[in-house]
Every structure is written in structure tokens, then in C-alpha cells.
Amino acid sequence: MTVQLQTRNQVSLDLGPSTIQGWTARPVDATSAVEFATRYEEASGNSVQPSMILDGRSRGFWRNGRMVAGYRVGVGARRYAALAEPGAVARWPFAPEEAVEITHLWMDAELPVGARRQVYAWMVADVMGSGRQIVVGGAVDPVLARQQMRSLPFLLEERATSMSGRDVTLWLYYGTITTMLADAVATGVPVPWLGMR
């Protein structure tokens, strides 16, 4: 089965098959949001309510009946704006409602590189489907922050905070659809709608 994603700008993206190498990609529903929240907490150490996962376009990836990866794409950077230092959002070079945010991104540690690239390809397509050009991300893990800032290279904020009962450093950053696509192509992510598989 081939999946077509219709963007707000009426651009149709061919994402290829929804079942790839034995794993399935599909939107998260009310039932799978509970599994998503549990698996996200196991992978990240941060808790999330299933209702937060359903507030946006969330996608899960399953292999052998088990969720192995997921993310949430939300129109408007509300979650990250709420995490920012008081007054910091006023200094952002865009209004939060003009952006799309990627939150709750996680993958099983044993997920092979090819599968990780497919998850990223779906995420890029979902971001493109939002119709927004500005993309906001964030992390509390320094390794993830460095990796994600290849795609979203502009730092909004770096600060110490507490999250899920732990003292952490929070990085908030942004980029554009163009910076995400450039990183995708550079790292070998399949982007079939650009003719690259």
C-alpha cells in the first residue's frame, strides 16, 4: 500500500509503502497513545500524558506488534513556548503560532539505521504537511540536541530546569523545512518525493 499525504498547500507527497521491512507506520489513536506515552517514558525518562500525544499529528511505528518509535508534530510551537524562560518567547524571531513543533520523538535503541532514516522521512513529510516553514525542536539530552541541531541549527534557548523530577539542561532550537531537507539529503534519509530513495 502506498500512502499519499496531502499538505495544506495542496502538494501531494508519495511516502511509499506504509509497511517497510516488517514494520508499520500509522497515526497514533486514543488506544495507541497509552502505549506511546509508556514507551516514550521508557526511552526518554520523561513522562507525558496520552492526551498530549493526541494534540497534534502523532505517528507510531510498530514491529512485530510492538511500538518501536514515535513522534508528535504540532501546529504552533505551544509546548516549547510554555517551556521557555519567561520573556524569552518575545525575543524569538517568529511568533510561536507561525511555527510547527516536533515533540516526543523517540526510537528504540536497537532500531537499525535504515529504520531510523524511514522514521525521519515520515517526520519530515508530516512537518511539510503542516504548511508551516519554521520548525521548532527541543531536547534535554545533549547528544540528541547536537544531532537535532544539524536539522534545526538556530539556538533559541539553553537553560537549566527541572523536568520529570530531574535537573536537566533544556535546549530549544529552530530551523526551516529547507534546513530539515538539507540534513535529510546529507544523511541519506529517503525522500522519495524529491526523487531520492
C-alpha positions in Angstrom: 0.0 0.0 0.0 1.3 3.5 -0.9 0.5 6.4 1.4 -0.2 9.8 0.0 0.0 12.9 2.2 -1.9 16.0 1.1 -0.3 19.2 2.5 -2.1 22.4 3.4 -0.6 23.9 0.2 -2.2 21.0 -1.8 1.1 19.3 -2.5 0.8 15.5 -2.6 3.8 13.7 -1.2 4.3 10.0 -2.0 5.6 8.5 1.2 6.0 5.0 -0.3 4.6 1.9 1.5 3.2 2.2 5.0 4.7 -1.2 5.8 8.5 -1.2 5.3 10.9 -4.0 6.2 8.5 -5.7 8.5 7.4 -2.6 10.5 4.3 -0.4 10.1 3.9 3.3 10.3 0.5 4.7 11.3 -1.1 7.6 13.1 -1.5 7.3 16.8 -5.1 6.9 18.1 -6.6 7.0 21.6 -5.7 3.4 22.2 -2.1 3.5 21.0 -1.5 6.9 22.7 -1.2 5.0 26.0 1.4 2.7 24.5 3.2 5.7 23.0 3.3 7.5 26.4 4.7 4.4 28.1 7.3 3.7 25.5 8.3 7.4 25.3 8.9 7.5 29.1 10.9 4.3 29.0 13.1 5.7 26.2 13.5 9.3 27.4 12.9 9.2 31.2 10.3 12.0 30.7 6.6 11.4 31.4 3.8 12.5 29.1 0.0 12.2 29.3 -1.6 10.3 26.4 -3.9 13.3 25.8 -0.8 15.4 25.0 0.2 12.9 22.3 -3.2 13.2 20.6 -2.9 17.0 20.5 -1.3 17.2 17.1 -0.3 14.8 14.4 1.4 11.8 16.1 2.8 8.8 14.3 3.9 5.5 15.8 6.0 2.8 14.2 5.4 -0.9 15.1 7.4 -4.0 14.5 6.1 -7.5 15.5 3.2 -5.8 17.3 5.4 -3.6 19.5 5.8 0.2 19.1 9.5 0.9 18.4 9.4 4.7 17.6 7.2 7.7 17.5 6.9 11.5 17.4 4.3 14.3 17.6 4.1 17.2 15.2 2.0 20.1 16.4 1.0 23.3 14.5 2.1 26.2 16.6 5.1 25.9 19.0 2.9 26.0 22.1 4.7 23.2 24.0 8.1 24.7 23.6 6.9 28.3 24.2 5.5 27.0 27.5 8.9 25.6 28.4 10.8 28.7 27.5 12.2 31.1 30.2 9.6 33.9 30.9 10.1 36.7 28.4 12.2 34.6 26.0 9.4 33.9 23.5 9.1 37.7 22.9 12.7 37.5 21.6 12.1 34.6 19.2 12.5 35.7 15.6 8.9 34.4 14.9 5.6 34.1 16.7 5.0 30.5 18.1 1.8 30.2 16.1 3.7 30.7 12.9 5.8 27.5 13.5 5.3 23.8 13.7 6.9 21.8 16.6 8.3 18.3 16.7 7.9 16.9 20.2 8.1 13.5 21.9 10.5 12.0 19.3 11.8 8.6 20.5 13.2 5.5 18.9 14.2 2.1 20.4 18.0 2.0 20.9 18.2 -1.2 18.8 16.4 0.3 15.8 18.7 -0.1 12.8 19.9 3.0 10.9 17.7 2.3 7.9 14.6 2.2 10.0 15.7 5.4 11.8 16.0 7.1 8.4 12.5 6.0 7.5 11.1 7.4 10.7 12.9 10.7 9.9 11.4 10.6 6.4 7.9 10.3 7.7 8.5 13.1 10.2 9.8 15.4 7.5 6.7 14.6 5.4 4.4 15.3 8.4 6.2 18.6 9.0 5.8 19.6 5.4 2.2 18.6 5.6 1.7 21.3 8.3 2.1 24.1 5.7 4.5 26.0 8.1 8.1 26.9 7.1 9.5 27.3 10.6 10.2 24.2 12.7 10.9 24.2 16.4 12.5 21.4 18.4 14.0 20.8 21.8 15.8 18.2 23.9 17.2 17.6 27.4 19.8 15.1 26.2 23.0 16.8 24.9 23.6 14.1 22.3 20.1 14.4 20.9 20.3 18.2 20.9 23.5 18.1 18.9 22.0 15.6 16.4 18.8 17.5 16.0 20.5 20.8 15.6 22.0 19.6 12.4 18.4 19.9 11.0 17.3 22.8 13.2 20.5 24.8 13.6 19.4 28.0 15.3 19.5 28.1 19.1 16.6 29.8 20.8 17.5 29.0 24.4 19.7 26.8 26.6 19.0 26.7 30.3 18.9 24.6 33.4 15.5 23.5 34.5 13.7 20.6 36.2 11.7 18.0 34.2 10.0 14.9 35.5 11.7 15.4 38.8 15.2 15.6 37.3 17.6 18.6 37.0 18.4 18.9 33.2 19.6 21.3 30.6 16.9 22.3 28.1 17.8 23.2 24.6 15.2 24.9 22.3 16.1 25.5 18.7 14.6 26.0 15.3 15.2 25.7 11.6 13.1 25.6 8.4 11.8 23.0 6.1 14.8 23.8 3.9 17.3 23.1 6.8 15.5 19.8 7.6 15.5 18.7 3.9 19.2 19.6 3.5 20.1 17.5 6.5 17.9 14.6 5.3 19.6 14.5 2.0 23.1 14.8 3.6 22.5 11.9 5.9 20.9 9.6 3.4 17.3 9.8 4.6 15.0 8.6 1.8 12.9 11.5 0.4 11.0 9.8 -2.4 9.0 13.0 -3.2 12.3 14.6 -4.2 13.2 11.5 -6.4 15.6 10.2 -3.8 15.1 6.8 -2.2 
